[in-house]
Amino acid sequence: MRAIVVIPTYNEAPNISPLVSEVLEQRDVAGVVIVDDNSPDGTGRIADDLRQPSLARVHVIHRPGKLGLGTAYLAGMAAALELAADRVVTMDADFSHRPEYLPRLLAASDAHELVIGSRYVPGGDVLNWGLHRRLLSRCANLMAHRALGLQARDCTAGYRCYHADLLRRLRLDRIRSSGYSFLIEMLFVCQGEGASVAEVPIVFDDRQFGASKISQVEIYRALQTVSRLMLKHAVRRPRAGGRVRVADGPVG
C-alpha cells in the first residue's frame, strides 16, 4: 500500500514540523502533501524546510491566500494521485487527529473505499470541547443524517482515508463547497456513488496551539450546502454499497 497524507495548513507553525515527523513514522505512509494558504506565521516556509533530503517525502503546495478547506483538500488529493497514491488520507494539522490512528484507517481500507476516523461510534470520543461546540457538532451531524440520508455517524469528520480509485471515478470538479461543508458534500457524493464506507473510532483532541478556523460564516455556508444537497437527495436513486459499518473497536 502506498498512502499519501494530505494536510491543509493555515497558521500552523508550532504544529507542522512535529506532525509531519510523526505521520511519516507510520507504517505504509509514503509521503505527505502540505497545502498552505499563505500562512502569515510562516507555516509555508517551515513546510519548505521539511523538503530537505532528510524528509524528501514531503511535498508542498503554496496557494496565494485562504481559499477554503475544501479546495485545499481537492488540490492535495490531485497531487497525491499524481504521486501514484493507492490511498489518500486527509487530516488536520493541529494534532486533533492523532497520527497513531493512521494504521487503523489504512487497515480498514483493505475492505472499504472510504474510512472515516469517527468521534461518534462506540469507542470514539472528543476531549477538551465545551458544551456549545459539542452541541454544534452533534446538530450538524443530525442534520446531515436526517436531511441528506447520510449513514455515517460522523459526517463532518476530516480524518479520512480514500481509495485512489474512488477519487478517480468521482466528479470532483462538480463539488462546490469550499469550506468545512466540503466534508458533508464529499461524503454525500461518495455515498451516492455506492462507495463502501466504514468508521474507525478515534479520540479527537482539541488543538493545543493556534486558533480554531471554524467561524459563523462557515456555519452559514454549511447550512447552504445542506439545503442545496437536499434537492439532489430528493431525486437521486439509492445505489448499492452505501451502508456504513464500524470497522474497529474502542481506542486507547
N, C-alpha and C positions, 0 to 999 in steps of 0.2 A: 504494500500500500504506500502511495505517495501522497501525503497530506500537506496542503499549504494553508497556513493560518492567516486570515485577513484581519487586520487591526486598524480601524479608523481612529485618528487622533486629532484632538484639538486641546491645546494647553495641558499636555500630559508629561511635561518634562521630568517630574520626580519619579514617574512610573515606568516609562517606556523601556529604558535600558534593563532594569532588573526583570521586567515582564518578559521581554524577548529572550533573555538568557534562560529563564525557566521554561518557556514554551519550547525552545529548541532542545532542551534536555529530554523532552517526552518522546516516547517510542513512536516511530512512523512519521514524525513531523519532518518533512523535507525542507521546509522554508517558511518564511514569514513575509507577508506583504503589508507594509505600513502605508496607510493613505492619510497624509497630513494636510489639513486645510489651512496652511499658512499660519500656524500657531504663533501668536506673539511672544510666547515664553520660550521659544527656541526648540520646541519638540522636533521640528523638521531637521534642524542641524544635528541634534543628538542622533536621530534616526540615520542620517547620512554617515555619521561616525561609526555606526554599527555595521556599515557595509565594508569595513576594513577586512583584510584577509582572514582574521580570526573568526569573523561571523559572516562569511561570504554568502550564506543562505538568506540574507536579509535583502529585501527589495523595497524601494521607497518610491511612492508616487506623491509628487508635490502638486497641490491644487492652489489656485490663486486666493481662495478665501473660503468662508463657511458656506458650502454648497449643499449641506444636508447629509444626514446619516445614510439615507437610502442610496443616494448617488455615490457615496463613498463605498458602500458595500458593493454596488454594481461595478465600480471601477476596479476594486480589489478582486472581485470574482473573475472579471475578464482577464486580469493579469495572471491570476492563479491558473486559469485554463491555458493561457499561453505558456505557462511554466510546466505544462503536462501533469497537472494535479489529477489524482484519482478521487481525492476527497478535498472539499473546500470547507474550512471551518471559519466561522465568524465569532469574534469575541470582543468584549470591552477592553479598553486599555488601562483601566484603573484598579485591577486586581479584584473587582467584584466577581469576575469569573475566574475561578482558580485553575491555573494550568494543570494541576494534578488530575483534573477530571477529563483531560483530553483523551487518555487511553480508553476510558469508559465510552465516550461518544464514538470513537473510532471503532471500538469492538462492536458496538451495537449497529454500526453502519454496515457490517457484513451482511445483515439481513434486512436493512431498511434504507431507503433512499434519502430520507431526511430524519435526523436525530436531533431532538431538542433537549438541551440541558434545562430541566424544569424545576421551578421552585414549588410547584403546586401539585405534585404527585406524592404519594406516600414515601417518606424519607427525605423529601426536599424541604427547604426552609429559607427564610430571609432573616438576616441579622442586622441590627442597628438601624431599622427603619421606624419612623414614628407612625402613629395611628393614621394620620392623614394620608401618607404615602401608601401605606398598606391598603387602605380603603380605595384609593385611586387606582391602584394596580388591579385589585380584585374586581372593581367595577368595570374596568376596561376589558378584562378577560371575560366577564359575564356578558358584556355587551357583544363581544365578538362571537361567543358561543351562540347566543340567542338570535342575534340579527343576521349572522353570516353562516351559521351552521358549522363553525369550526370545531373539530372534535378534540383538539389538544387542550390540556388543562392550562398550559402556559402559552398563550397565543402571542404574548408580547416579549417573549424571551429572545435575547440576541445571541445567546451561546448555542450555536447550531452547527451541524455537520451535514453538508450536502454531497450527494454523489455528483461527480463531474458530469456524468451522462444526463442526470436530471436537469442540471443547469443548462446544458446544451440544447435540450429539447423544449425548454420553456421560452416563451416570447418575452424575454426580459426587457426588450425595448418598449414594451407596452405598459410596464409598471410605471405608474405616475407618481406615487408617493415619494417624496424626497427626504422626509424626516423620520421620526420614530414610527410613524404609522406604516412605513415600509415593511416592518416586521409582520404586521397583520396582513397586509396585501400579499406579501411573499408566501405566507402560509396558505392564504386563500387560493392563490394560483397553483401552488403545489398540490393541495387537496383536490382542486378541480381537475388537475392533470391525472389524478388517480395514484399519486405517489404513496408509497408505503412509508408511514410515519411512526416513529417511536419516541418516547420521552424517557430520559435518564434523570433520576433525581440528583439535584445539586443543592448545596448550601450557598446562597447568594450573600456575599459580604458587601455592605455598602462601602463606598470608596473611603480611603483613609486620607488621601491628598487630593487637592483640587476641588472644583465645584461641579455640581450636577449640571448636565446640559438640558434637562427637561424644563420646559417653560410653559406658561399659559398658552402661548401661540401654538406650541407643539400639541397640546391637548385639543385645541380647537381644530387643528389640521387633522388630527386623528378622527374626530367626530365627522369631519367632512369626508374622509376616506371611507369610513364605515357606511355612511349614507350612500356614497357612490357605489360601493361594492354590493350593497343590499339589492340594488336593481339587477345586477348581474346574477346574484344568488337566486333571485326570484324566477329567473328564466332558464338558468342552465340546468342540464340533466346531470344527475349524480353519476360518477364514474367509479369503477371498482378500484379498491386499493386504498381508499381514503381513511379506513379505520385506524385509530391510533392505539398503541399499546404501550405499557410501561415495560421498559427493556432491562431494568436493573433494580436492585433492592436498595435499602437505606444506605446513606453515605455517612462517613465518619466526620 
